[in-house]
Amino acid sequence: MTAFSDEAGGPDGYRSGFACFVGRPNAGKSTLMNALVGEKVAITSSRPQTTRHAIRGIVHRDDGQLVLVDTPGLHRPRTLLGQRLNDLVRTTWAEVDVIGMCIPADERVGPGDRFIAGAIAEIARTPKVAVVTKIDTITEAQLAEQLSAVAALGADAEIDWAEVVPVSAQTGAQLDLLAGLLLDQMPPGPPLYPEGELTDEPEEKLVAELIREAALEGVREELPHSIAVVVEEMIPREDRPEDRPLLDVHVNIYVERDSQKSIVIGRKGARLREVGTQARQHIERLLGTPVYLDLHVKVAKDWQRDPKKLGRLGF
Ligand SMILES: Nc1nc2c(ncn2[C@@H]2O[C@H](COP(=O)(O)OP(=O)(O)OP(=O)(O)O)[C@@H](O)[C@H]2O)c(=O)[nH]1
């Protein structure tokens, strides 16, 4: 008997993978994730990113590792960026190993829940667990009723719930059970995040994309493909109080010509400031942390035609 299985390279019976929680506003997602992880983990204080998703926290157990990732909310998309964010939400859903849908015990199942159930139903291959939250607020009889409403919600959306689990993040009831059931949906494998190991490049690409979108907004005609965005550095600001982290994000925006540089910067820098404000909000939403965004506009002459420059710009 060896301590590690051959195929997976992890300890025997050990599972690991990604989970995300969805649910309408106020469903108790954040409270649940914090309770599962045990303590508030600011994304900047531990940034073991190997996916492009913001990691909310990691549940370490003897039998496995559960990585909880954050998704921004699904919106009615009004802009291209909004559309992007929705795509991002769906991409996250499709890439995790299990989706937990939170439904509060103390509110009737409604249109908001049906909208989300319909959307996750489209992610056909990913197992879905229904989590009835805040059960400390209701009686057993009410819980029984809510459980049948949740079963009906699944049936209507053609979701086959892998599990339906009532929990309370407040009292801690059934949290351990939930973690175990989520872990059951994970593939066998070694821990995904050995402590201290970081590779956050893919996340930086995503941040770069958000900035590029914001920079192109309104000037797409003038500089269709002439903008490249490179995130030079993302580092947590030192000497910040633990509950008030700040992530410094240093970014270069490359254009091909001086004339394009002035377009991006705008009159007295007004446009660039606007781009920064807009992009920062989206980045903060994505990463779940306050961000200081430092944007510089540089000219890389004809970068689109220069293979060396293209390489440096990440193409
Ligand atoms: N009694 C009780 N209240 C809870 C529980 N979990 C969450 N709440 C409360 O429900 C409210 C919403 O919880 P959140 O965790 O912020 O919900 P959310 O789904 O993350 O909300 P959004 O960020 O708006 O999407 C908060 O006031 C919580 O304190 C629980 O288990 N029991």
PDBQT file of the ligand as one rigid body, heavy atoms in Angstrom, charges set to zero:
ROOT
HETATM    1  N1  LIG A 401     -30.152  33.807   9.640  1.00  0.00    +0.000 N 
HETATM    2  C1  LIG A 401     -29.261  33.617   8.659  1.00  0.00    +0.000 A 
HETATM    3  N2  LIG A 401     -28.942  34.640   7.851  1.00  0.00    +0.000 NA
HETATM    4  C2  LIG A 401     -28.051  34.418   6.869  1.00  0.00    +0.000 A 
HETATM    5  C3  LIG A 401     -27.465  33.138   6.653  1.00  0.00    +0.000 A 
HETATM    6  N3  LIG A 401     -26.650  33.231   5.576  1.00  0.00    +0.000 NA
HETATM    7  C4  LIG A 401     -26.722  34.517   5.145  1.00  0.00    +0.000 A 
HETATM    8  N4  LIG A 401     -27.576  35.234   5.915  1.00  0.00    +0.000 N 
HETATM    9  C5  LIG A 401     -27.912  36.651   5.783  1.00  0.00    +0.000 C 
HETATM   10  O1  LIG A 401     -28.510  36.863   4.528  1.00  0.00    +0.000 OA
HETATM   11  C6  LIG A 401     -28.087  38.101   3.952  1.00  0.00    +0.000 C 
HETATM   12  C7  LIG A 401     -27.500  37.882   2.574  1.00  0.00    +0.000 C 
HETATM   13  O2  LIG A 401     -26.344  37.082   2.680  1.00  0.00    +0.000 OA
HETATM   14  P1  LIG A 401     -25.149  37.199   1.636  1.00  0.00    +0.000 P 
HETATM   15  O3  LIG A 401     -24.203  36.116   1.978  1.00  0.00    +0.000 OA
HETATM   16  O4  LIG A 401     -24.659  38.570   1.569  1.00  0.00    +0.000 OA
HETATM   17  O5  LIG A 401     -25.920  36.850   0.310  1.00  0.00    +0.000 OA
HETATM   18  P2  LIG A 401     -25.345  36.843  -1.184  1.00  0.00    +0.000 P 
HETATM   19  O6  LIG A 401     -26.085  35.782  -1.888  1.00  0.00    +0.000 OA
HETATM   20  O7  LIG A 401     -23.875  36.754  -1.176  1.00  0.00    +0.000 OA
HETATM   21  O8  LIG A 401     -25.835  38.221  -1.670  1.00  0.00    +0.000 OA
HETATM   22  P3  LIG A 401     -25.331  39.092  -2.944  1.00  0.00    +0.000 P 
HETATM   23  O9  LIG A 401     -23.931  39.508  -2.627  1.00  0.00    +0.000 OA
HETATM   24  O10 LIG A 401     -26.308  40.214  -2.951  1.00  0.00    +0.000 OA
HETATM   25  O11 LIG A 401     -25.441  38.206  -4.139  1.00  0.00    +0.000 OA
HETATM   26  C8  LIG A 401     -27.110  38.678   4.934  1.00  0.00    +0.000 C 
HETATM   27  O12 LIG A 401     -27.778  39.622   5.724  1.00  0.00    +0.000 OA
HETATM   28  C9  LIG A 401     -26.681  37.493   5.768  1.00  0.00    +0.000 C 
HETATM   29  O13 LIG A 401     -26.309  37.868   7.064  1.00  0.00    +0.000 OA
HETATM   30  C10 LIG A 401     -27.840  32.067   7.542  1.00  0.00    +0.000 A 
HETATM   31  O14 LIG A 401     -27.406  30.915   7.445  1.00  0.00    +0.000 OA
HETATM   32  N5  LIG A 401     -28.736  32.366   8.501  1.00  0.00    +0.000 N 
ENDROOT
TORSDOF 0
